[in-house]
Amino acid sequence: MKPFCAVTLFICISVAPALAQPNPDTLWSRTFGGTNEDQCRSVRQTSDGGYVLAGLTYSFGVGTPTYSNMWLLKTDANGDSLWSRTFGGTFSDQCLSAQQTSDAGYVLAGTTISFGAGGSDFWLVKTDGNGDSVWSRTFGGTNDDLCWSVQQTSDGGYALAGYTHSFGVGDDDFWLVKTDANGDSLWSRTFGGTSTDRCTSVQQTSDGGYVLGGYTYSFGTGSCDFWLVKTDTSGDSLWSRTFGGTSGDYYGLVEQTSDGGYILAGHTYSFGEGTPTYTNSWLVKTDANGDTLWSRAFGGTRSDYCYSVKQTSDGGYASVGSTYSFGWGTPTYSNFWLVKTHANGNSLWSRTFGGLNQDICWSVQQTSDSGYVLAGGTKSFGAGNTDFYLVKTGPESFYLATVYLNEVGTNAVLRWIAPETCDYSIYITTQMSEIGNPPGPGWSVAATLTAVPAGLVEWTDPAGLVPYKRYAVTMSCP
């Protein structure tokens, strides 16, 4: 059984608390940028508890303001800037993916027009812990090649993925490049058909191979489908799968999940409320062989997009993107949109962040305090045209139970909705000093309900009310 969540509810004398939204609260937000466009595409929590942000800037660097540079920015745990670095030449260069490396430095990957062999090339930049460049490498041919994703691999090298117009059989093909720890190429592989196929993400898998996610016009049932490709350790294809409907389904970002399967994310014109006129955010969960276990669409009557997904510590998923259906700026402008799901893909809650102008979220990660960090670009706040926008939330605050007094006024009745068949433990405390969640020194178990089916649950406290009595419900699901 896995612990799902705990909530503390307060009864004082005769008034029960209102049901609160099961959402994390915003702790703080920060903007970074200049007078021109600056767009954050990646955020990760770092080993010191701070954050590293990466993307592109037209405000700072060599080629700006006509052309963009890569921009790497480091903050402390409160989101305050410690330092920033730009990388690039006299033409457009952008970072689409970044992470902290095992030596406490950073690796950035994206696209450069300033350097390399062709119109645009893969560009890999390695820095030390202060963000100063250690080395950089370009990969590509005489045409356009665009890198979307990088991951440090178990051997200390790097896996880069995106799409290439220089190599392969089609218009654009998936392109996977494996390097050693110095960024020198060990091998590369292309995957695709006679039309356009674009890779948006790569991850080394638990078996030492690689999984690539993206979208394809060459294969599948619709105009464009999610495409999942699994390789062995040498990058040779083991299998591939497409997912989609009769309309367009885009992005197909992938992450391996704790059960050995995969979660794919993007947006769909094939499924959901607004389709086929508008897009919905779309998640697809597969087993280890890439076969579909479930899929879920989220959205409203306008276009809603998903650009990042992460499995969370409770086995569920957090996905982010932009929404024109919900939030302050909608329907004219989009807001950040964070959707949290259960392990089965059913929505638990969603939150929007932003203002009255255009705000697009590109990246999310669950943080060490069980909250979330989100990053993207904002036109609603900041100094310039578009600024880096960093949002930090606290942990989830699930108020699963509504507590109210019955007609006699001597007993408390708890009600909540069970999302699936679960066990519940009901804790009580009368100690005002007990501010933590159970199990704790001030809490005792009042009842345990086992194998409760999905739906409405009701429990009446036989012990009656006393002043300052508080209840907490913890849930465990198989």
C-alpha positions in Angstrom: 0.0 0.0 0.0 1.3 3.4 -0.7 0.5 6.5 1.4 -1.6 9.0 -0.6 -2.1 12.0 1.5 -3.0 13.3 4.9 -5.3 16.2 5.9 -6.0 17.9 9.1 -9.5 19.3 9.8 -10.5 21.4 12.8 -13.7 21.5 14.9 -13.9 24.1 17.5 -17.1 24.1 19.8 -19.8 24.0 17.1 -18.6 25.3 13.8 -17.1 23.1 11.1 -14.6 24.4 8.6 -15.4 25.0 5.0 -14.1 22.6 2.3 -10.9 24.0 0.9 -9.6 23.5 -2.7 -7.2 20.5 -2.8 -4.5 22.7 -4.4 -1.0 23.8 -3.4 -0.6 27.4 -2.4 1.8 29.7 -4.3 4.7 30.5 -2.0 6.4 33.0 -4.3 7.1 33.9 -7.9 9.9 35.7 -9.6 10.6 37.3 -13.0 14.0 37.7 -14.7 14.7 39.5 -17.9 15.5 42.7 -19.8 13.6 45.0 -22.1 13.3 42.4 -24.9 12.0 38.9 -25.2 13.4 36.3 -22.7 11.8 32.8 -22.6 12.5 30.1 -20.0 12.3 26.6 -21.4 13.7 24.5 -18.5 13.8 24.5 -14.7 15.3 22.0 -12.3 15.9 22.1 -8.5 19.6 21.9 -7.7 21.5 20.0 -5.1 21.7 23.1 -2.8 17.9 23.5 -2.8 18.0 26.4 -5.3 16.9 26.3 -9.0 18.6 26.5 -12.4 16.6 28.0 -15.3 17.6 28.0 -18.9 16.2 29.3 -22.1 16.8 32.1 -24.6 17.3 35.8 -24.3 17.1 38.7 -26.7 18.0 41.1 -23.9 21.5 40.0 -23.0 24.5 38.4 -24.9 26.5 38.9 -28.0 23.8 38.7 -30.8 21.0 40.5 -29.0 18.7 42.3 -29.5 18.5 41.1 -33.1 19.3 37.5 -32.3 18.9 35.3 -29.3 21.5 33.7 -27.0 21.3 30.8 -24.6 20.6 32.0 -21.1 21.4 30.1 -17.9 20.3 31.5 -14.5 20.9 30.2 -11.0 18.8 31.1 -8.0 18.8 30.3 -4.3 16.0 28.4 -2.6 13.9 31.6 -2.4 14.1 32.2 -6.1 16.5 35.1 -5.8 19.2 35.3 -8.5 22.7 34.3 -7.7 24.2 34.6 -11.1 23.4 34.3 -14.8 25.4 33.4 -18.0 24.8 33.8 -21.7 26.2 31.6 -24.5 26.1 32.3 -28.2 27.4 34.2 -31.2 26.2 36.8 -33.6 23.2 34.8 -34.8 20.3 33.0 -33.0 21.1 30.4 -30.4 18.6 29.0 -27.9 18.5 26.5 -25.1 15.6 24.1 -24.9 16.8 21.7 -22.2 19.2 21.8 -19.2 20.1 19.9 -16.0 22.6 19.9 -13.2 25.3 17.3 -13.8 27.0 14.8 -11.4 30.0 17.1 -10.9 27.6 19.9 -9.8 28.0 21.8 -13.1 25.4 22.1 -15.7 24.7 20.9 -19.3 22.6 22.9 -21.8 21.3 21.7 -25.1 19.5 23.5 -27.9 20.2 24.9 -31.3 22.8 27.3 -32.8 22.9 29.2 -36.0 26.1 31.0 -34.9 28.3 27.8 -34.9 28.4 24.5 -36.7 28.1 23.1 -40.2 24.6 24.0 -41.3 21.6 26.3 -41.1 21.1 25.3 -37.5 22.9 22.6 -35.5 22.5 20.7 -32.2 24.5 22.6 -29.6 25.7 21.1 -26.3 27.3 23.4 -23.7 28.9 22.1 -20.5 29.6 24.5 -17.6 31.1 24.3 -14.1 29.2 25.0 -10.9 29.4 28.7 -11.5 28.0 28.5 -14.9 31.2 29.2 -16.7 31.7 27.3 -20.0 34.0 24.3 -19.8 33.4 23.1 -23.4 30.8 23.1 -26.2 30.1 20.9 -29.1 27.9 21.1 -32.3 26.4 18.3 -34.2 24.7 18.5 -37.6 24.8 18.6 -41.3 24.3 21.2 -44.0 20.6 21.6 -43.3 18.6 22.4 -40.1 19.0 20.2 -37.1 17.3 21.1 -33.8 18.0 19.6 -30.4 15.1 19.5 -27.9 16.3 17.4 -25.0 19.5 16.3 -23.2 20.2 13.9 -20.3 23.4 12.9 -18.6 23.8 9.1 -18.9 25.0 6.5 -16.4 28.5 6.5 -18.0 28.9 10.3 -17.5 28.3 11.1 -21.1 25.2 12.7 -22.7 22.2 11.7 -24.8 20.8 14.4 -27.1 17.7 14.2 -29.1 15.7 16.3 -31.5 15.1 16.2 -35.2 17.3 16.5 -38.3 16.8 17.7 -41.8 20.4 16.8 -42.7 20.2 13.0 -42.2 17.6 10.2 -42.4 15.0 9.2 -44.9 12.3 11.9 -44.6 11.6 15.6 -44.3 12.6 15.7 -40.6 13.6 12.6 -38.7 14.1 11.8 -35.0 17.8 12.1 -34.2 19.6 10.6 -31.2 23.2 11.5 -30.5 25.3 9.8 -27.8 28.5 11.5 -26.5 31.1 10.7 -24.0 31.8 12.8 -20.9 33.7 15.3 -23.0 30.9 15.8 -25.4 32.6 13.9 -28.3 30.2 11.9 -30.4 30.2 8.1 -29.9 27.3 7.3 -32.3 24.0 8.7 -33.6 20.8 7.2 -35.0 17.9 8.5 -37.0 14.3 7.2 -36.9 11.5 8.2 -39.3 9.6 7.8 -42.4 9.1 9.8 -45.6 7.3 12.7 -43.9 8.0 14.9 -40.9 8.9 13.2 -37.6 10.1 15.3 -34.7 11.6 14.1 -31.4 10.9 16.3 -28.3 12.4 14.2 -25.5 14.9 11.5 -24.6 15.6 9.6 -21.4 18.0 6.8 -20.6 15.9 3.8 -19.4 16.4 1.5 -16.5 17.8 -1.2 -18.9 20.5 1.2 -20.1 18.8 1.8 -23.4 16.9 4.9 -24.5 13.3 6.0 -25.0 12.4 8.9 -27.4 9.1 10.7 -27.5 7.8 13.0 -30.1 5.3 13.2 -33.0 5.0 11.7 -36.4 3.4 12.5 -39.7 4.9 9.4 -41.3 3.1 6.8 -39.2 -0.2 6.4 -37.2 -3.9 6.9 -37.7 -4.3 10.7 -38.0 -2.6 13.7 -39.6 -0.1 13.6 -36.7 0.3 11.2 -33.8 2.4 10.8 -30.7 5.4 8.5 -31.5 7.3 6.5 -28.9 10.6 4.8 -29.9 12.5 2.4 -27.6 16.2 1.5 -28.3 18.8 -0.7 -26.9 22.1 0.6 -25.3 23.6 1.1 -28.8 20.6 3.2 -30.0 19.2 0.5 -32.3 15.4 0.4 -32.4 13.7 -2.3 -30.4 10.1 -1.2 -31.0 8.0 1.9 -31.6 4.3 2.8 -31.0 2.0 5.6 -32.2 -0.9 7.1 -30.3 -3.6 9.4 -31.6 -6.9 9.9 -33.3 -8.1 11.2 -36.7 -6.9 14.7 -36.1 -3.5 16.1 -35.0 -1.8 15.0 -31.7 1.4 16.9 -30.9 4.6 16.9 -28.8 4.6 13.4 -27.3 7.0 14.2 -24.5 8.1 11.0 -22.6 9.3 10.0 -19.2 9.9 6.4 -17.9 7.7 5.7 -14.9 8.4 3.8 -11.7 6.6 0.7 -12.9 8.9 0.5 -16.0 6.3 1.9 -18.3 6.1 5.3 -19.9 4.0 8.5 -19.6 3.6 10.7 -22.7 2.3 14.2 -22.7 1.3 16.8 -25.3 -1.9 18.2 -26.8 -4.6 16.7 -29.0 -7.1 17.8 -31.5 -8.6 14.2 -31.5 -9.9 13.9 -28.0 -11.4 16.1 -25.3 -14.0 18.8 -24.8 -12.9 21.5 -27.3 -11.7 19.2 -30.1 -11.4 19.1 -33.1 -11.6 22.9 -33.2 -9.4 23.5 -30.1 -6.7 21.4 -28.5 -6.8 19.6 -25.1 -3.9 18.6 -22.9 -3.4 14.8 -23.3 -1.6 12.2 -21.2 -1.0 8.6 -22.4 0.3 5.9 -20.0 1.8 2.7 -21.4 3.3 -0.5 -20.0 7.0 -1.4 -20.5 6.3 -2.6 -24.0 4.7 0.7 -25.0 1.1 -0.7 -25.0 -1.6 1.7 -23.9 -2.9 1.4 -20.3 -4.9 4.5 -20.3 -5.2 8.0 -21.8 -6.8 11.2 -20.4 -7.6 14.6 -22.0 -7.9 17.8 -19.9 -9.2 21.1 -21.0 -12.1 23.4 -21.7 -13.8 24.9 -24.6 -10.7 26.8 -25.8 -7.2 25.6 -26.6 -5.2 24.1 -23.8 -1.6 22.8 -24.3 0.8 20.5 -22.4 4.6 21.0 -22.6 6.0 19.0 -19.7 5.0 16.0 -17.5 6.7 14.5 -14.4 5.7 11.5 -12.2 5.2 12.6 -8.6 6.2 11.0 -5.4 2.6 9.6 -4.8 2.7 7.8 -8.2 0.5 10.4 -9.9 1.5 12.9 -12.5 2.0 16.7 -12.8 1.7 18.3 -16.2 2.1 21.9 -17.2 1.4 24.0 -20.3 -0.8 26.9 -21.2 -4.6 27.3 -21.1 -6.9 29.6 -23.0 -9.9 28.0 -21.2 -9.1 29.0 -17.6 -7.3 31.8 -15.7 -7.1 35.5 -15.7 -6.1 36.3 -19.2 -8.4 33.8 -21.0 -9.8 33.4 -23.6 -7.7 36.1 -25.3 -4.4 35.2 -23.6 -3.1 32.0 -22.0 -2.0 31.4 -18.4 0.3 28.8 -16.8 -1.7 25.6 -16.2 -0.7 22.9 -13.7 -2.7 19.7 -13.7 -2.2 17.0 -11.0 -3.5 13.5 -11.6 -3.9 10.3 -9.7 -1.8 7.3 -10.8 -4.7 6.2 -13.0 -4.7 9.6 -14.8 -7.8 11.0 -13.2 -7.6 14.7 -12.4 -7.2 15.5 -8.7 -6.8 19.3 -9.1 -5.5 22.0 -11.4 -4.2 25.5 -10.9 -3.6 28.5 -13.1 -0.9 31.1 -12.7 -0.4 34.4 -14.6 -1.9 37.7 -15.3 -3.9 39.5 -18.0 -1.4 38.9 -20.8 0.3 35.9 -22.4 1.9 33.4 -20.0 3.2 30.0 -21.2 4.7 27.4 -18.9 7.3 25.0 -20.4 8.7 23.1 -17.5 7.7 21.6 -14.1 9.4 19.6 -11.4 8.2 18.3 -8.0 10.5 19.8 -5.4 12.1 18.3 -2.2 9.3 19.8 0.0 6.7 18.0 -2.2 5.7 21.3 -3.8 6.2 22.2 -7.4 8.4 24.6 -9.4 7.1 25.9 -12.7 8.9 28.0 -15.3 8.2 29.6 -18.6 7.6 33.0 -20.1 5.3 35.9 -19.0 4.1 39.0 -20.7 1.9 39.8 -17.7 4.8 40.6 -15.3 8.4 41.7 -15.4 10.5 44.2 -17.2 10.3 43.5 -20.9 8.4 42.0 -23.8 8.5 38.5 -22.3 10.4 37.5 -19.1 11.5 34.3 -17.4 8.6 33.5 -15.0 9.4 31.2 -12.0 6.6 30.0 -9.7 7.1 28.0 -6.5 4.2 26.3 -4.8 3.9 24.6 -1.4 3.0 20.9 -1.0 -0.5 19.7 -1.9 -3.1 20.4 0.8 -5.8 17.8 0.2 -8.9 18.5 2.3 -10.6 15.2 1.5 -13.2 15.3 4.3 -16.0 17.7 5.0 -16.7 17.8 8.8 -20.1 18.9 10.0 -22.3 18.6 13.1 -25.3 16.3 13.0 -28.9 17.2 13.9 -28.4 16.3 17.6 -25.2 18.4 17.8 -23.3 15.8 19.8 -21.4 13.9 17.2 -19.1 14.8 14.3 -19.7 13.3 10.9 -16.9 13.1 8.3 -17.6 12.8 4.6 -15.2 12.5 1.7 -15.0 11.1 -1.8 -12.9 7.9 -2.3 -11.2 8.1 -5.7 -10.8 4.3 -5.8 -10.9 1.3 -3.5 -8.7 2.4 -0.6 -8.1 2.0 3.1 -8.6 5.0 5.4 -7.3 5.7 8.9 -9.1 8.4 10.9 -7.0 10.2 13.5 -8.1 12.5 16.3 -6.3 14.9 18.6 -7.4 17.5 21.2 -3.9 19.0 21.7 -3.8 22.5 20.3 0.0 22.3 20.2 -0.1 19.4 17.7 0.3 21.2 14.4 1.8 18.4 12.3 0.2 15.6 10.4 -0.5 12.2 11.7 0.9 9.8 12.8 2.4 12.0 15.4 2.8 12.1 19.2 -0.4 14.1 19.7 -2.6 11.9 17.4 -4.5 8.6 18.1 -6.3 6.3 15.7 -10.1 6.6 16.1 -11.0 4.1 13.4 -9.7 2.2 10.4 -11.8 1.6 7.3 -10.5 -1.1 5.0 -11.3 -1.7 1.3 -13.6 1.3 1.0 -15.0 1.4 -2.6 -14.9 4.5 -4.8 -17.6 7.1 -4.0 -19.0 8.9 -1.0 -17.6 7.8 2.4 -19.3 8.7 5.7 -18.0 8.1 9.2 -19.6 9.2 12.5 -17.5 9.8 15.6 -19.1 7.7 18.4 -17.1 9.5 21.0 -18.9 12.8 20.6 -17.6 16.3 20.4 -15.2 18.0 22.8 -13.7 21.5 22.5 -10.7 21.7 20.2 -11.1 18.2 18.8 -9.4 17.8 15.4 -9.6 15.1 12.8 -7.3 13.9 10.2 -7.8 11.3 7.4 -5.0 9.4 5.7 -5.6 7.3 2.7 -3.7 4.3 1.2 -4.6 2.8 -2.2 -3.2 -0.3 -3.9 
